[in-house]
Amino acid sequence: MIKILWADDEIELLKPHIIYLESKGYNLTSAKSGDEALEILDVNTFDLIFLDENMPGLNGLETLTIIKEKYANVPVIMITKSEEESIMEEAIGSKISDYLIKPVNPNQILLAIKKNIDSNRLVDQRITSNYQQDFRNLSLKISSNLDKEEWYKIYKKLVYWELELEKIGDNSIEQILEMQKSDANSQYFKFVKNNYKDWLSGINSPLMSHNLIRKKVIPLVTDATPTYMILIDNLRYDQWKIIEPYILEDFNLIDDDLYTSILPTSTQYSRNSIFSGLLPSELEKKYPNKWKNDEDEGGKNNYENDFLLDNFQRLGKGRDKISYTKITNIDSGRKTISKIMNMKSNLLNVIVYNFVDMLSHARTDMKVIKELADDDSAYRSITASWFSHSPLKDIMNEIAKQKANLIITTDHGTINVNKPSRIIGDRSVNSNLRYKQGKNLNFNKNDVFIINNPNEYFLPSQNLSSKYIFAKEDLYFVYQNNYNKFANLYKNTYQHGGISMEEMLIPVISLKSK
């Protein structure tokens, strides 16, 4: 049985948490001060220590220093009411394994235990020492104040280990990584919430949807070499890594990069923004007859070619020698193969391929697809199987014969949602499960990023009192009516529109024919 020491001067208030952990099979010993904790440690051994930062007498940091001198290998989780960086830095510098901010809930505590005890045991038994070291490093980095480039690195590393652990096939280890990803998404949500408005104003912003063509495509467009941009709708970075080996048979990898999708992470907003080089409210203002709001009927992406041509003209490249092709089914894909050679004389050829988006929606609507792609691993597998037999692979083979530049990218990613969040709204509210727009919304504020003034975030408004909310992590919105029915219907489905690494941190890959 795993033994845990919990030191807190308010330990009596934590009795429900202790009872909960004991019901999960953990053995808890409590202490009301740092001194008492050290006395207990002198005569008992523990697998994990929870340590309150603010205790009278010997405080948490002082107690931590002594514990680490005498019991260096016992993981310590600091619990604090303060989010001050100086306290966190001092605690991390003293080699804590993790920290939690009060008030803590039982699930947070259970996750911390699994991360810091079960992971050690499983990693020791099942995988290399490299992952064990990386697990610790990643955990500490995720808890620190990361910038945009560091978040790119964290997400790439998590995907790397996800693919590596998948090869081992041990569900227990994969669950540990899922917990780490969940923790990272929680921190990433806070990062986006704190910085998104500044990014749109150009303050310390990452590469985003509306600048993608200007910064990634235009520099490659020359008369000497044809350039192709293939946008695979709804392609996550892990899915790119799965199809990458097939593509590198014919192309050299120049740059494996990520960029940040705008909000909402949905095709209507993000893809129109990519092709127009404009943010949604700018699009609505410039093209009032072509932009459609959430409540408007009809296709929301019918004018991508027009937006693309206007964007190129504004960027000084003119409107000539640019082609745009949208592939929505296997027949149009096959017909495009024979047209590739005729595109060689163009400066730029844009191909939009919609299969992955169709796959994610089919997984929600069709039971057989849901069973075939039951989790992320299976979802990746079905993506690889599709690509290896798809017209898109043949299209890329034809492009490779031209000694061309190739950009592979997407408009947004998708996340497997698992936690319903109650919402109340009127009939004018849009149907997306990851973001809502409307004037009469009632929701749990802790579950969302709220935009009360859409104009400040370059988002269109249906009316003066309209607001946007975006779901965090793997939450999805469910209305009060028939709540249980729809919570079960959409649980474990792939959705987009909200804030997560999977939806926002997406691939933009530069390649050149071999």
C-alpha positions as CSV (number, residue, x, y, z in Angstrom):
1,M,0.0,0.0,0.0
2,I,1.3,3.5,-0.9
3,K,2.0,5.6,2.2
4,I,1.5,9.3,2.1
5,L,2.4,12.0,4.7
6,W,0.2,15.2,4.5
7,A,1.5,18.2,6.5
8,D,-0.9,21.1,6.9
9,D,-1.8,23.3,9.8
10,E,-5.5,23.1,8.6
11,I,-5.4,19.3,8.3
12,E,-8.9,19.0,9.9
13,L,-10.4,20.9,7.0
14,L,-8.9,18.3,4.6
15,K,-10.6,15.3,6.2
16,P,-12.9,14.7,3.2
17,H,-9.9,14.6,0.9
18,I,-8.1,12.1,3.2
19,I,-11.2,9.9,3.3
20,Y,-11.4,10.0,-0.4
21,L,-7.8,9.0,-0.9
22,E,-8.1,6.2,1.7
23,S,-11.1,4.9,-0.3
24,K,-8.8,4.7,-3.3
25,G,-6.4,2.5,-1.3
26,Y,-3.8,5.0,-0.1
27,N,-2.5,5.1,3.4
28,L,-2.6,8.6,4.8
29,T,-0.7,10.0,7.8
30,S,-1.3,13.6,8.8
31,A,0.8,16.3,10.5
32,K,-0.2,19.8,11.7
33,S,3.2,21.4,11.4
34,G,6.6,21.1,9.8
35,D,8.2,20.0,13.0
36,E,5.6,17.3,13.5
37,A,6.1,16.1,9.9
38,L,9.9,15.8,10.5
39,E,9.3,13.8,13.7
40,I,7.1,11.4,11.9
41,L,9.6,11.0,9.1
42,D,12.3,10.1,11.6
43,V,10.4,6.9,12.5
44,N,8.4,6.1,9.3
45,T,9.0,5.8,5.6
46,F,6.6,7.3,3.0
47,D,6.2,7.1,-0.8
48,L,5.0,10.7,-1.1
49,I,4.7,13.9,1.0
50,F,2.1,16.7,0.6
51,L,3.5,19.8,2.2
52,D,1.6,23.1,2.9
53,E,3.7,26.1,2.0
54,N,2.2,28.4,4.7
55,M,2.5,26.9,8.2
56,P,3.3,28.5,11.5
57,G,6.7,27.8,13.0
58,L,8.7,25.9,10.5
59,N,7.1,26.9,7.2
60,G,6.8,24.7,4.1
61,L,9.9,25.8,2.3
62,E,12.0,25.4,5.4
63,T,10.6,22.0,6.0
64,L,11.2,21.1,2.4
65,T,14.9,22.0,2.6
66,I,15.3,19.6,5.6
67,I,13.3,16.8,4.0
68,K,15.4,17.0,0.8
69,E,18.6,16.9,2.8
70,K,17.5,13.8,4.7
71,Y,15.1,12.0,2.3
72,A,16.2,13.2,-1.1
73,N,14.4,10.5,-3.1
74,V,10.9,11.0,-1.6
75,P,8.8,13.1,-3.9
76,V,7.3,16.2,-2.3
77,I,4.2,18.1,-3.6
78,M,4.0,21.6,-2.4
79,I,0.5,23.0,-1.7
80,T,0.2,26.8,-1.6
81,K,-2.4,29.6,-1.5
82,S,0.0,31.9,-3.4
83,E,0.8,32.0,-7.1
84,E,3.7,34.3,-6.6
85,E,6.5,33.4,-8.9
86,S,9.2,33.9,-6.3
87,I,7.7,31.2,-4.1
88,M,7.2,28.8,-7.0
89,E,10.8,29.4,-8.1
90,E,12.2,28.8,-4.7
91,A,10.1,25.6,-4.3
92,I,11.1,24.3,-7.7
93,G,14.7,25.1,-7.0
94,S,14.4,23.0,-3.9
95,K,13.4,20.1,-6.1
96,I,9.7,19.7,-5.4
97,S,8.1,17.1,-7.7
98,D,4.9,19.2,-8.2
99,Y,2.8,21.9,-6.7
100,L,-0.9,22.6,-6.3
101,I,-2.7,25.9,-5.7
102,K,-5.4,26.0,-3.0
103,P,-8.2,25.3,-2.9
104,V,-7.5,21.8,-4.2
105,N,-10.1,19.2,-5.2
106,P,-9.8,15.4,-4.7
107,N,-9.2,14.8,-8.5
108,Q,-6.3,17.2,-8.5
109,I,-4.7,15.4,-5.6
110,L,-5.3,11.9,-7.1
111,L,-3.8,13.1,-10.4
112,A,-0.7,14.4,-8.5
113,I,-0.3,11.1,-6.7
114,K,-0.5,9.1,-10.0
115,K,1.9,11.4,-11.7
116,N,4.5,11.2,-9.0
117,I,4.2,7.7,-7.7
118,D,2.5,5.4,-10.2
119,S,4.5,7.0,-13.1
120,N,7.8,6.3,-11.4
121,R,6.9,2.7,-10.8
122,L,5.6,2.2,-14.3
123,V,8.4,4.0,-16.1
124,D,11.0,2.0,-14.1
125,Q,9.4,-1.2,-15.2
126,R,8.2,-0.5,-18.8
127,I,10.3,2.1,-20.6
128,T,13.7,3.6,-21.0
129,S,15.4,5.9,-18.6
130,N,15.3,8.6,-21.2
131,Y,11.5,8.9,-20.8
132,Q,11.7,8.8,-17.1
133,Q,14.1,11.8,-17.2
134,D,12.0,13.6,-19.8
135,F,8.8,13.0,-17.7
136,R,10.3,14.9,-14.8
137,N,11.7,17.7,-17.1
138,L,8.4,18.1,-18.9
139,S,6.4,18.2,-15.6
140,L,8.6,21.0,-14.3
141,K,8.5,22.9,-17.5
142,I,4.7,22.7,-17.8
143,S,4.4,24.2,-14.4
144,S,6.7,27.1,-15.2
145,N,6.0,30.4,-17.1
146,L,6.5,29.2,-20.7
147,D,6.5,31.5,-23.8
148,K,5.0,30.7,-27.2
149,E,8.1,28.9,-28.6
150,E,8.5,26.8,-25.4
151,W,4.9,25.7,-25.7
152,Y,5.6,24.6,-29.3
153,K,8.5,22.5,-28.0
154,I,6.4,21.1,-25.1
155,Y,3.7,20.0,-27.4
156,K,6.1,18.5,-29.9
157,K,7.7,16.5,-27.1
158,L,4.4,15.3,-25.8
159,V,3.4,14.1,-29.3
160,Y,6.8,12.4,-29.7
161,W,6.4,10.4,-26.5
162,E,2.8,9.6,-27.3
163,L,3.9,8.0,-30.5
164,E,6.9,6.2,-28.8
165,L,4.7,4.9,-25.9
166,E,2.1,3.7,-28.4
167,K,4.7,1.2,-29.7
168,I,5.1,-0.4,-26.3
169,G,1.3,-1.0,-25.9
170,D,1.2,-0.6,-22.2
171,N,-2.1,1.2,-21.3
172,S,-0.9,2.1,-17.8
173,I,2.1,4.1,-19.1
174,E,-0.1,5.7,-21.8
175,Q,-2.5,6.8,-19.0
176,I,0.4,8.5,-17.2
177,L,1.2,10.5,-20.4
178,E,-2.5,11.3,-20.8
179,M,-2.4,12.8,-17.4
180,Q,0.6,14.9,-18.3
181,K,-1.1,16.1,-21.5
182,S,-4.2,17.0,-19.5
183,D,-2.0,19.0,-17.1
184,A,-0.3,20.7,-20.0
185,N,-3.6,21.6,-21.6
186,S,-4.8,23.1,-18.4
187,Q,-1.7,25.4,-18.3
188,Y,-1.9,26.1,-22.0
189,F,-5.5,27.3,-21.6
190,K,-4.3,29.9,-19.0
191,F,-1.5,30.9,-21.3
192,V,-3.9,31.6,-24.2
193,K,-6.4,33.3,-21.9
194,N,-3.7,35.7,-20.6
195,N,-2.1,36.5,-24.0
196,Y,-4.6,36.1,-26.8
197,K,-5.8,39.7,-27.0
198,D,-2.2,41.0,-27.2
199,W,-1.4,38.5,-29.9
200,L,-4.1,39.9,-32.1
201,S,-2.6,43.4,-31.6
202,G,0.8,42.1,-32.7
203,I,2.3,42.1,-29.2
204,N,4.7,39.2,-28.9
205,S,2.4,37.1,-31.1
206,P,3.1,33.7,-32.6
207,L,2.6,33.0,-36.3
208,M,-1.2,32.9,-36.6
209,S,-3.8,32.0,-39.3
210,H,-4.1,35.4,-40.9
211,N,-0.3,35.7,-41.3
212,L,0.3,32.2,-42.6
213,I,0.4,32.9,-46.3
214,R,2.3,36.1,-45.9
215,K,5.0,34.6,-43.8
216,K,5.2,31.0,-44.9
217,V,4.0,30.8,-48.5
218,I,4.9,34.2,-50.2
219,P,8.7,33.8,-49.5
220,L,8.7,30.6,-51.6
221,V,6.7,31.9,-54.5
222,T,9.1,32.6,-57.5
223,D,9.0,32.2,-61.2
224,A,11.8,29.6,-61.1
225,T,10.1,26.9,-59.0
226,P,6.4,26.0,-58.7
227,T,5.0,26.1,-55.2
228,Y,2.1,24.0,-53.9
229,M,0.2,24.6,-50.7
230,I,-1.9,21.6,-49.5
231,L,-4.3,22.3,-46.7
232,I,-5.6,19.2,-45.1
233,D,-8.6,20.3,-43.1
234,N,-8.5,19.4,-39.4
235,L,-5.0,17.8,-39.4
236,R,-3.4,17.6,-35.9
237,Y,0.4,17.5,-35.4
238,D,0.3,13.9,-34.3
239,Q,-1.5,12.9,-37.5
240,W,1.1,14.7,-39.5
241,K,3.8,12.7,-37.8
242,I,2.0,9.5,-38.7
243,I,1.8,10.3,-42.5
244,E,5.2,12.0,-42.6
245,P,7.2,8.8,-43.5
246,Y,5.0,8.3,-46.6
247,I,5.7,11.9,-47.8
248,L,9.4,11.9,-47.1
249,E,9.8,9.1,-49.7
250,D,9.5,11.8,-52.3
251,F,10.3,15.0,-50.5
252,N,13.1,16.5,-48.3
253,L,11.9,18.0,-45.1
254,I,13.0,21.7,-44.9
255,D,11.0,22.8,-41.8
256,D,8.8,21.0,-39.4
257,D,7.0,23.8,-37.7
258,L,3.9,24.7,-35.7
259,Y,1.7,27.8,-35.9
260,T,-1.3,29.0,-33.8
261,S,-4.8,28.9,-35.0
262,I,-7.1,31.8,-34.3
263,L,-10.2,31.4,-32.2
264,P,-12.7,29.9,-32.8
265,T,-10.7,26.9,-34.0
266,S,-13.3,26.1,-36.6
267,T,-13.2,26.1,-40.4
268,Q,-15.5,29.0,-40.9
269,Y,-13.1,31.3,-39.0
270,S,-9.7,29.9,-39.3
271,R,-9.6,28.9,-43.0
272,N,-11.2,32.1,-44.2
273,S,-8.6,33.9,-42.2
274,I,-5.8,31.9,-43.7
275,F,-6.8,32.7,-47.3
276,S,-7.9,36.3,-46.8
277,G,-5.0,37.3,-44.6
278,L,-7.6,39.0,-42.4
279,L,-9.1,38.4,-39.0
280,P,-12.8,37.5,-38.9
281,S,-14.2,41.0,-38.1
282,E,-12.0,42.5,-40.8
283,L,-13.3,39.9,-43.2
284,E,-16.9,40.7,-42.3
285,K,-16.2,44.4,-42.9
286,K,-14.4,44.0,-46.2
287,Y,-16.7,41.4,-47.6
288,P,-20.1,41.9,-46.1
289,N,-21.8,39.9,-48.9
290,K,-19.3,37.0,-48.6
291,W,-18.9,36.6,-44.8
292,K,-21.5,34.5,-43.1
293,N,-22.1,34.6,-39.3
294,D,-22.8,31.5,-37.3
295,E,-26.6,31.9,-37.5
296,D,-26.6,32.5,-41.3
297,E,-27.7,29.7,-43.6
298,G,-25.5,28.4,-46.4
299,G,-21.9,27.4,-46.8
300,K,-19.4,29.4,-44.7
301,N,-16.4,28.7,-46.9
302,N,-17.6,29.3,-50.4
303,Y,-15.3,32.2,-51.2
304,E,-11.9,31.0,-50.3
305,N,-10.6,31.4,-53.9
306,D,-11.8,35.0,-54.0
307,F,-10.1,35.7,-50.6
308,L,-6.9,34.1,-51.7
309,L,-6.7,36.1,-55.0
310,D,-7.4,39.4,-53.2
311,N,-4.8,38.6,-50.6
312,F,-2.1,37.9,-53.2
313,Q,-2.9,41.1,-54.9
314,R,-2.5,43.1,-51.7
315,L,0.8,41.3,-51.1
316,G,2.1,42.4,-54.5
317,K,2.0,39.1,-56.3
318,G,-1.0,39.8,-58.5
319,R,-3.9,37.5,-59.3
320,D,-2.4,35.6,-62.3
321,K,-1.0,32.1,-62.3
322,I,-2.7,31.1,-59.0
323,S,-4.9,28.0,-58.9
324,Y,-7.3,26.9,-56.2
325,T,-8.7,23.4,-55.9
326,K,-11.1,22.0,-53.2
327,I,-11.3,18.2,-52.9
328,T,-14.3,17.0,-50.9
329,N,-14.6,13.4,-52.2
330,I,-12.5,10.6,-53.7
331,D,-13.8,11.2,-57.2
332,S,-12.6,14.9,-57.2
333,G,-9.4,13.7,-55.7
334,R,-8.8,11.3,-58.6
335,K,-9.6,13.9,-61.2
336,T,-7.1,16.3,-59.6
337,I,-4.2,13.8,-60.1
338,S,-4.3,14.2,-63.9
339,K,-4.4,18.0,-63.6
340,I,-1.2,18.4,-61.5
341,M,1.2,18.5,-64.6
342,N,-0.8,21.4,-66.0
343,M,-0.3,23.4,-62.8
344,K,3.5,23.4,-63.2
345,S,3.5,26.8,-64.9
346,N,1.6,28.5,-62.0
347,L,3.3,30.5,-59.3
348,L,1.1,28.9,-56.6
349,N,-1.3,26.1,-56.5
350,V,-3.5,25.7,-53.5
351,I,-5.3,22.4,-52.8
352,V,-7.8,22.0,-49.9
353,Y,-8.4,18.4,-48.9
354,N,-11.3,17.8,-46.6
355,F,-11.0,14.1,-45.7
356,V,-9.8,14.4,-42.1
357,D,-12.6,16.8,-41.2
358,M,-15.1,14.4,-42.7
359,L,-13.5,11.6,-40.6
360,S,-13.9,13.5,-37.3
361,H,-17.5,14.3,-38.1
362,A,-18.3,10.7,-39.3
363,R,-16.8,9.5,-36.0
364,T,-19.5,11.4,-34.2
365,D,-22.3,10.4,-36.4
366,M,-21.5,6.8,-37.4
367,K,-21.2,4.1,-34.8
368,V,-18.9,1.9,-36.9
369,I,-16.4,4.8,-37.4
370,K,-16.4,5.5,-33.7
371,E,-15.6,1.9,-33.0
372,L,-12.7,1.9,-35.6
373,A,-11.3,5.1,-34.1
374,D,-12.0,4.6,-30.4
375,D,-9.1,6.7,-29.1
376,D,-6.2,8.9,-30.4
377,S,-4.1,6.0,-31.3
378,A,-6.8,4.4,-33.4
379,Y,-7.6,7.8,-34.9
380,R,-4.0,8.2,-36.0
381,S,-4.0,4.7,-37.4
382,I,-7.1,5.2,-39.5
383,T,-5.6,8.5,-40.8
384,A,-2.4,6.7,-41.9
385,S,-4.4,3.9,-43.6
386,W,-6.5,6.5,-45.4
387,F,-3.5,8.5,-46.6
388,S,-1.5,5.5,-47.8
389,H,-4.4,4.6,-50.2
390,S,-5.7,8.1,-51.0
391,P,-5.7,10.2,-54.1
392,L,-3.8,12.8,-52.0
393,K,-0.8,10.6,-51.8
394,D,-0.9,10.2,-55.6
395,I,-1.3,14.0,-56.0
396,M,1.9,14.5,-53.9
397,N,3.7,11.9,-56.0
398,E,2.9,13.9,-59.1
399,I,4.0,17.2,-57.4
400,A,7.3,15.5,-56.5
401,K,8.1,15.0,-60.1
402,Q,8.2,18.8,-60.7
403,K,11.0,19.7,-58.3
404,A,8.5,21.9,-56.5
405,N,8.2,23.5,-53.1
406,L,5.4,22.1,-51.0
407,I,3.7,23.5,-47.9
408,I,1.5,21.1,-46.0
409,T,-0.7,22.7,-43.4
410,T,-4.1,22.8,-41.9
411,D,-6.7,25.3,-40.5
412,H,-7.2,23.9,-37.0
413,G,-6.9,20.6,-35.1
414,T,-9.3,18.7,-33.0
415,I,-9.6,17.2,-29.5
416,N,-11.3,14.1,-28.1
417,V,-13.8,15.6,-25.7
418,N,-14.7,13.8,-22.4
419,K,-16.1,16.2,-19.9
420,P,-19.6,17.8,-20.4
421,S,-20.2,21.4,-19.3
422,R,-23.7,22.6,-18.8
423,I,-24.9,25.6,-20.8
424,I,-28.2,27.4,-21.2
425,G,-28.8,29.5,-24.3
426,D,-31.6,30.7,-26.7
427,R,-32.3,29.4,-30.2
428,S,-29.9,32.0,-31.8
429,V,-26.8,30.3,-30.2
430,N,-24.6,28.4,-32.6
431,S,-24.4,24.6,-32.5
432,N,-20.7,24.1,-32.0
433,L,-19.8,22.0,-29.0
434,R,-16.5,23.8,-28.2
435,Y,-17.5,27.5,-28.6
436,K,-20.7,29.4,-28.3
437,Q,-21.8,32.9,-29.5
438,G,-24.9,34.6,-28.3
439,K,-26.4,37.2,-26.0
440,N,-28.3,35.0,-23.5
441,L,-25.7,32.5,-22.3
442,N,-25.6,30.9,-18.9
443,F,-22.5,28.7,-18.1
444,N,-19.8,27.7,-15.6
445,K,-17.3,30.5,-15.8
446,N,-14.5,28.2,-14.6
447,D,-15.0,26.1,-17.8
448,V,-14.5,28.8,-20.4
449,F,-12.6,31.8,-21.8
450,I,-15.1,34.6,-22.0
451,I,-15.0,37.4,-24.6
452,N,-17.5,40.0,-23.6
453,N,-16.5,42.5,-26.3
454,P,-15.9,40.6,-29.5
455,N,-14.7,43.7,-31.4
456,E,-11.7,43.9,-29.2
457,Y,-10.8,40.3,-30.3
458,F,-11.5,41.0,-34.0
459,L,-14.6,38.8,-33.9
460,P,-18.0,39.6,-35.5
461,S,-21.0,40.3,-33.3
462,Q,-24.5,39.2,-33.9
463,N,-25.8,42.1,-31.8
464,L,-24.5,44.7,-29.2
465,S,-24.8,42.3,-26.2
466,S,-23.3,39.2,-28.0
467,K,-20.4,37.4,-26.4
468,Y,-18.2,34.4,-27.2
469,I,-17.2,31.6,-24.9
470,F,-14.6,29.0,-25.6
471,A,-14.3,25.6,-23.8
472,K,-11.1,24.7,-22.2
473,E,-9.1,21.4,-22.2
474,D,-11.4,18.5,-23.2
475,L,-14.8,20.0,-22.2
476,Y,-17.8,20.1,-24.4
477,F,-21.0,22.1,-24.0
478,V,-24.3,20.3,-23.4
479,Y,-27.7,22.1,-22.9
480,Q,-29.8,21.5,-19.9
481,N,-32.6,19.9,-21.8
482,N,-32.0,16.1,-22.3
483,Y,-28.6,16.7,-20.6
484,N,-27.7,13.0,-20.0
485,K,-28.7,11.9,-23.5
486,F,-26.5,14.4,-25.3
487,A,-23.6,14.2,-22.7
488,N,-23.4,10.5,-23.5
489,L,-23.9,11.0,-27.3
490,Y,-20.9,13.4,-27.7
491,K,-18.6,12.0,-25.0
492,N,-15.4,10.6,-26.6
493,T,-15.9,12.3,-29.9
494,Y,-13.6,14.6,-31.8
495,Q,-14.6,18.3,-31.7
496,H,-13.0,21.6,-32.5
497,G,-13.7,25.3,-31.9
498,G,-12.2,25.7,-28.4
499,I,-8.8,26.0,-26.7
500,S,-6.4,23.1,-26.5
501,M,-2.9,22.3,-27.8
502,E,-4.5,19.8,-30.2
503,E,-6.8,22.4,-31.7
504,M,-4.5,25.5,-31.7
505,L,-0.9,24.2,-32.2
506,I,-1.0,22.9,-35.7
507,P,1.5,21.9,-38.4
508,V,2.9,24.0,-41.2
509,I,5.5,21.9,-43.0
510,S,7.9,23.0,-45.7
511,L,9.3,20.4,-48.1
512,K,11.1,20.3,-51.4
513,S,11.0,17.6,-54.1
514,K,14.0,15.2,-53.9
